[in-house]
Amino acid sequence: MTTTARPAPLGALVRPPRLRPGAKVAVVAPSGPVPAERLEAGLDILRGWDLDPVVAPHVLDLHQELAYLAGADEARARDLQDAWCDPTVSAVLCARGGYGAQRMVDLIDWDAVRAAPPKVFVGYSDITALHEAFAVRAGVSTLHGPMVAALTFLKDPASQESLRATLLAPETVRTIGLDTAGALLPGRAHGVTLGGCVSLLAADLGTPHARPSAAGGLLLIEDVEEEPYRLDRILTQLLRSGWLDGVAGVALGSWAGCGPYEAVRTLMLDRLGGLGVPVVEELGFGHGPTNLTVPLGVPAVLEASATTATLTLDVPALS
C-alpha cells in the first residue's frame, strides 16, 4: 500500500516595509482595460494620503484584438516587473482586475523579482493569480485589497480607510472583519493567510508553479458573478484535487452576483462542512460594497463563535 505525503504547512512570508509619507507608488494594469477618469480619481485619493503615485507606461493601453485586455501581455508584464525592480518605488498597486493576469504571469522574470527588495503589492479579483505567484515564486506577502480605479475604492470610505491604515499604520489594523461577519461553522484556528478569488485559485491548479496545497493555511475566498452550481464545481475541484486537505480554517468574503445569498450559504455548508474546520462568513473582503484589506502570507487567528467572527493578525501586515 502506498501513501502520499501531505505537503508541509504553510510558512509565513516576508513582509514588505510599511509606506512613509511621500512614498512613490507605481500603478500597473496587469489585467483588464482601465477607465481613465476612474484612474485619475483614484490617484487623487492616493495623493490625499501624501503618497506620490506614478502611472506605468502601458496602464491605459488597449489590446489591439482582445478588448478585455489592457494592452499586450508583454507590456503588462514589463510594467509590473519594472515597477517592482525600481528602487525608488515603495509599492505596486493594481489599477483594476478583469481578466489577463494569468496570461502575463509567466512573462515576468521572477529571478529579477526575487533579487529586488520586497515591496507592497495590492489588488484582488483577477490579481489573485499574481498574489499566488508572489507567494510561491518570490516568498513575499501581499495585500488583498481595493484597486486604484475600482468603484468600491472610489466610493466606499471604509475600503479607503482600511487600505490607507494598512499601508501607513499597519499596527492599527490587527483585527479584520465587518459587523456583518458571523460563524458559519464554529471554531478557532491558527495559520498563515492565503487565497483570493476562488475561481482563480482553481484555475491555477495543474500549472507549473501552482501552490501544491493549502494545508495549514487560513483560506480566504470570494468571487463575483459565479452562479451557485459553478461555485459548486470550483469548490468540488479544489476538494477532489486534495488542495484543501489540512486547511486550518476558511474565511468567506463577498459573493456579489452569485445568486441569492441563502443559496450560496447552503452550498458553502455543503462543500466546506466536511473539512471539519471553522468557517467565518461575510468577513468583508472582495467584490462587495466594502472591500477590507487583508494581508496574504501572514500568520493569524480565525475566530468563529456566537459572539466573535474575526481574523486577527499575529503581526502587522507590513514591517
C-alpha positions as CSV (number, residue, x, y, z in Angstrom):
1,M,0.0,0.0,0.0
2,T,1.4,3.4,-1.0
3,T,0.6,6.7,0.8
4,T,1.0,10.3,-0.4
5,A,2.9,12.6,1.9
6,R,0.9,15.7,2.9
7,P,2.7,18.9,2.0
8,A,4.3,20.8,4.8
9,P,2.0,23.5,6.4
10,L,2.4,27.0,5.0
11,G,5.0,29.2,6.4
12,A,4.8,33.0,6.9
13,L,6.2,35.1,4.0
14,V,8.5,38.1,4.0
15,R,6.5,41.2,4.9
16,P,7.4,44.4,2.9
17,P,8.1,47.6,4.8
18,R,5.2,50.0,5.5
19,L,4.9,53.1,3.5
20,R,6.1,56.5,4.7
21,P,4.6,59.9,3.7
22,G,5.9,60.9,0.3
23,A,6.5,57.3,-0.8
24,K,6.4,56.7,-4.5
25,V,3.8,54.1,-5.5
26,A,3.5,52.7,-9.0
27,V,0.1,51.9,-10.6
28,V,0.0,49.0,-13.0
29,A,-2.7,47.3,-15.1
30,P,-2.0,43.5,-15.2
31,S,-5.5,42.5,-16.4
32,G,-8.4,44.4,-18.0
33,P,-8.6,47.9,-19.5
34,V,-8.7,50.9,-17.2
35,P,-11.1,53.8,-17.5
36,A,-9.0,57.0,-17.5
37,E,-11.4,59.1,-15.4
38,R,-11.6,56.4,-12.7
39,L,-7.9,56.1,-12.6
40,E,-7.4,59.8,-12.1
41,A,-10.0,59.8,-9.3
42,G,-8.1,57.0,-7.6
43,L,-4.8,58.8,-8.0
44,D,-6.2,61.9,-6.3
45,I,-7.2,59.7,-3.3
46,L,-3.6,58.4,-3.0
47,R,-2.2,62.0,-3.3
48,G,-4.5,63.0,-0.5
49,W,-2.7,60.4,1.6
50,D,0.6,62.2,0.9
51,L,1.7,59.4,-1.4
52,D,3.4,60.0,-4.8
53,P,1.6,57.8,-7.4
54,V,3.2,57.2,-10.8
55,V,1.3,55.5,-13.6
56,A,3.2,52.8,-15.5
57,P,3.6,53.4,-19.3
58,H,1.0,50.9,-20.5
59,V,-1.8,51.3,-17.9
60,L,-4.2,52.9,-20.4
61,D,-3.3,50.7,-23.3
62,L,-5.9,48.6,-25.1
63,H,-5.1,45.3,-26.7
64,Q,-5.4,45.6,-30.5
65,E,-7.5,42.4,-30.9
66,L,-8.8,41.4,-27.5
67,A,-10.8,44.2,-26.0
68,Y,-10.9,42.7,-22.5
69,L,-7.1,43.1,-22.0
70,A,-5.2,46.3,-21.0
71,G,-2.7,46.1,-23.8
72,A,-0.3,43.3,-24.8
73,D,0.7,40.6,-22.4
74,E,4.4,41.5,-22.7
75,A,3.7,45.2,-22.0
76,R,1.6,44.5,-18.9
77,A,4.3,42.1,-17.6
78,R,7.1,44.6,-18.3
79,D,5.2,47.4,-16.4
80,L,4.8,45.2,-13.3
81,Q,8.4,43.9,-13.4
82,D,9.9,47.4,-14.0
83,A,7.9,48.9,-11.2
84,W,8.9,46.1,-8.8
85,C,12.6,46.3,-9.6
86,D,12.7,50.2,-9.5
87,P,14.5,51.0,-6.2
88,T,12.6,54.3,-5.9
89,V,9.2,52.6,-5.9
90,S,7.9,51.5,-2.5
91,A,4.6,49.9,-3.6
92,V,3.0,48.5,-6.7
93,L,-0.8,49.0,-6.8
94,C,-3.1,47.4,-9.4
95,A,-5.5,49.7,-11.2
96,R,-8.2,47.1,-11.7
97,G,-8.9,43.4,-12.2
98,G,-11.0,41.9,-15.0
99,Y,-9.0,39.2,-16.8
100,G,-5.5,38.8,-18.1
101,A,-3.1,38.2,-15.2
102,Q,-2.8,34.5,-15.9
103,R,-1.7,35.4,-19.5
104,M,1.3,37.5,-18.3
105,V,2.4,36.0,-15.1
106,D,4.9,33.6,-16.7
107,L,6.4,36.5,-18.8
108,I,7.7,38.1,-15.6
109,D,11.4,37.5,-14.7
110,W,10.8,36.0,-11.3
111,D,14.6,35.8,-10.7
112,A,14.7,39.6,-11.0
113,V,11.7,39.9,-8.7
114,R,13.4,37.8,-6.0
115,A,16.6,39.8,-6.3
116,A,14.8,43.1,-5.7
117,P,13.9,44.2,-2.1
118,P,10.3,43.2,-1.2
119,K,7.7,45.9,-1.5
120,V,3.9,46.3,-1.1
121,F,1.7,44.7,-3.8
122,V,-2.1,45.4,-3.7
123,G,-5.0,44.0,-5.7
124,Y,-7.8,41.5,-5.7
125,S,-10.1,39.6,-8.1
126,D,-8.1,38.5,-11.2
127,I,-5.0,39.7,-9.4
128,T,-5.3,36.5,-7.3
129,A,-3.1,34.9,-9.9
130,L,-0.3,37.3,-9.1
131,H,-0.8,37.0,-5.3
132,E,-0.2,33.3,-5.7
133,A,2.9,33.9,-7.9
134,F,4.4,36.4,-5.4
135,A,3.8,33.9,-2.6
136,V,5.1,30.8,-4.3
137,R,7.8,32.2,-6.6
138,A,9.1,35.2,-4.6
139,G,8.2,34.4,-1.0
140,V,6.6,37.8,-0.4
141,S,3.5,38.7,1.5
142,T,0.9,40.7,-0.5
143,L,-2.2,42.7,0.3
144,H,-5.7,41.6,-0.9
145,G,-7.3,44.9,-1.2
146,P,-9.0,47.6,-3.3
147,M,-7.6,48.8,-6.5
148,V,-6.9,52.3,-7.6
149,A,-9.6,52.5,-10.3
150,A,-12.2,50.2,-8.7
151,L,-15.6,51.7,-7.9
152,T,-15.5,50.4,-4.4
153,F,-12.3,52.2,-3.7
154,L,-13.6,55.4,-5.2
155,K,-16.9,55.4,-3.4
156,D,-16.6,53.5,-0.1
157,P,-14.8,55.3,2.8
158,A,-14.4,52.1,4.8
159,S,-12.5,50.5,2.0
160,Q,-10.3,53.5,1.6
161,E,-9.5,53.8,5.3
162,S,-8.7,50.1,5.5
163,L,-6.1,50.3,2.8
164,R,-4.8,53.7,4.0
165,A,-4.3,52.4,7.5
166,T,-2.7,49.1,6.4
167,L,-0.2,50.9,4.2
168,L,0.7,53.7,6.6
169,A,-0.1,52.5,10.1
170,P,-0.4,48.7,9.9
171,E,-0.2,48.2,13.6
172,T,-3.7,49.8,13.9
173,V,-5.5,47.1,11.8
174,R,-4.6,43.9,13.5
175,T,-8.2,42.6,13.8
176,I,-10.2,42.4,10.5
177,G,-13.9,41.9,10.0
178,L,-17.1,43.8,9.4
179,D,-20.1,43.7,11.8
180,T,-21.8,41.5,9.2
181,A,-19.3,38.7,9.9
182,G,-20.6,35.5,11.5
183,A,-19.7,32.0,12.3
184,L,-20.9,29.7,9.5
185,L,-19.1,26.8,11.3
186,P,-17.7,27.4,14.8
187,G,-14.2,27.0,16.0
188,R,-10.8,28.7,16.3
189,A,-7.8,28.2,14.1
190,H,-4.3,29.5,13.6
191,G,-2.5,29.6,10.3
192,V,-1.0,31.6,7.5
193,T,-3.4,33.5,5.3
194,L,-3.8,32.8,1.6
195,G,-6.4,33.0,-1.0
196,G,-8.4,35.4,-3.1
197,C,-10.9,34.9,-5.9
198,V,-11.8,31.2,-5.7
199,S,-12.2,30.7,-9.4
200,L,-8.7,31.9,-10.0
201,L,-7.3,29.6,-7.3
202,A,-9.0,26.6,-9.0
203,A,-7.7,27.8,-12.4
204,D,-4.1,27.7,-11.1
205,L,-4.3,24.0,-10.3
206,G,-2.0,22.0,-12.6
207,T,0.1,24.9,-13.7
208,P,3.9,24.6,-13.3
209,H,4.2,26.9,-10.3
210,A,0.9,26.3,-8.6
211,R,0.8,26.1,-4.8
212,P,0.7,22.4,-4.0
213,S,-1.7,22.7,-1.1
214,A,-3.5,25.0,1.3
215,A,-2.5,22.7,4.3
216,G,-2.1,24.6,7.5
217,G,-3.4,27.8,6.0
218,L,-6.3,30.1,6.7
219,L,-8.0,30.3,3.3
220,L,-9.8,33.5,2.3
221,I,-12.1,33.1,-0.7
222,E,-14.7,35.1,-2.5
223,D,-15.9,35.6,-6.1
224,V,-18.3,37.5,-8.3
225,E,-21.0,36.6,-10.8
226,E,-20.5,32.8,-10.4
227,E,-23.8,31.0,-10.1
228,P,-24.1,28.5,-7.2
229,Y,-23.6,25.5,-9.5
230,R,-20.4,27.0,-10.8
231,L,-19.2,27.7,-7.3
232,D,-20.0,24.1,-6.5
233,R,-17.9,23.0,-9.4
234,I,-15.0,25.2,-8.4
235,L,-15.1,24.0,-4.7
236,T,-15.5,20.4,-5.7
237,Q,-12.4,20.7,-7.9
238,L,-10.4,22.0,-5.0
239,L,-11.7,19.2,-2.8
240,R,-11.2,16.4,-5.3
241,S,-7.6,17.6,-6.1
242,G,-6.7,17.4,-2.4
243,W,-5.8,21.0,-2.4
244,L,-7.9,21.7,0.6
245,D,-6.7,18.7,2.7
246,G,-5.4,20.0,6.0
247,V,-6.6,23.6,5.6
248,A,-6.8,25.1,9.1
249,G,-9.8,27.4,8.6
250,V,-11.8,29.3,5.9
251,A,-13.0,33.0,5.8
252,L,-15.6,33.9,3.2
253,G,-15.8,37.3,1.7
254,S,-18.5,38.6,-0.7
255,W,-20.4,36.7,-3.4
256,A,-21.8,39.6,-5.5
257,G,-23.9,38.4,-8.4
258,C,-23.6,34.8,-7.3
259,G,-27.4,34.3,-6.7
260,P,-29.4,34.6,-3.5
261,Y,-27.1,34.6,-0.6
262,E,-29.0,31.8,1.2
263,A,-28.3,29.5,-1.8
264,V,-24.6,30.4,-1.6
265,R,-24.6,29.8,2.1
266,T,-26.2,26.4,1.7
267,L,-23.6,25.5,-0.9
268,M,-20.7,26.6,1.4
269,L,-22.0,24.5,4.3
270,D,-22.4,21.5,1.9
271,R,-18.9,21.8,0.4
272,L,-16.9,23.1,3.3
273,G,-18.7,21.4,6.2
274,G,-16.8,18.1,5.7
275,L,-13.4,19.8,6.3
276,G,-14.1,20.0,10.0
277,V,-12.6,23.5,10.4
278,P,-14.0,26.9,11.4
279,V,-15.6,28.9,8.7
280,V,-16.4,32.7,9.0
281,E,-18.9,34.2,6.6
282,E,-19.2,37.8,5.3
283,L,-15.9,38.9,6.7
284,G,-15.9,41.9,4.4
285,F,-13.4,41.5,1.6
286,G,-13.8,41.1,-2.1
287,H,-16.3,42.4,-4.6
288,G,-18.8,43.6,-2.0
289,P,-19.8,47.2,-1.2
290,T,-16.9,47.2,1.3
291,N,-13.5,45.6,0.5
292,L,-11.3,45.4,3.6
293,T,-7.6,45.0,3.0
294,V,-6.3,41.6,4.2
295,P,-2.7,40.5,4.1
296,L,-1.8,37.2,2.4
297,G,1.1,35.3,3.8
298,V,0.8,36.5,7.4
299,P,0.1,34.3,10.5
300,A,-3.3,35.0,12.0
301,V,-6.1,33.5,14.2
302,L,-9.6,32.9,12.8
303,E,-12.3,33.1,15.4
304,A,-15.8,31.8,14.6
305,S,-18.2,31.8,17.5
306,A,-21.6,33.1,18.5
307,T,-20.0,36.3,19.7
308,T,-16.9,36.7,17.6
309,A,-16.2,36.3,13.9
310,T,-12.8,37.9,13.1
311,L,-9.4,37.4,11.6
312,T,-6.7,38.7,14.0
313,L,-3.1,39.1,12.7
314,D,-0.2,37.8,14.8
315,V,1.9,40.7,13.4
316,P,1.1,43.9,11.4
317,A,0.6,43.4,7.7
318,L,3.7,45.3,6.9
319,S,7.0,45.5,8.8
